[in-house]
Amino acid sequence: MDDGVSVEFAAARQEALGAASAVLEGFARLNAAKGEAEVAFAALPRFVRGFAESAVSAEILRQTGQGLPAWAATIEGLTGEVTAARAILERVGDEAALDAADRERLRRVAGEVERQRAGLGRLLRCMEDAPPKVERVPRQFLHGERRRLALDNLRAQTQALQDALGVMPSLEGGLSRVAEAG
């Protein structure tokens, strides 16, 4: 085995492992903040909750072409794929340990990461554009503390998605290089 290939493989594997962990951590933070937002929405008075949920859902659908349930499914599916790829990377120590099925799975995950990045970028832009819209909600519907909590939660979700998206190119590239090594 060529030492150059082994060094390349090791570097690509480490890059992909680090990026996979960072993407999964970003998605975990995003989901945790989303869960907190759902609890906060549930605590709103019924009329306000219905109005807020409808407005948020309509805006996300308008800006991204997908509703909240579809985005949740996208992130859940991508989380599963990245988790599976990370498990393969953790299991193999060198390119000789990768079988054809592993290589194909890594290629597929790299392609899925690439395919989902643009859509997740649209979702991120929607989230980045949201704070001024939250500020325009009348005070009688979203008073000071609730407004602050909503904005803090939105910032947490936005940062988590930014972090995940920021390392996706490294994940994609690392997975592709590992799959092609040897």
Secondary structure, DSSP 8 states (H G I E B T S, - for coil): --HHHHHHHHHHHHHHHHHHHHHHHHHHHHHHHHHHHHHHHHHS-HHHHHHHHHHHHHHHHHHHSS-HHHHHHHHHHHHHHHHHHHHHHHH-SSGGG--HHHHHHHHHHHHHHHHHHHHHHHHHHHHHHHHHHHHTS-TTTS-HHHHHHHHHHHHHHHHHHHHHHHHHHHHHHHHHHHHH--
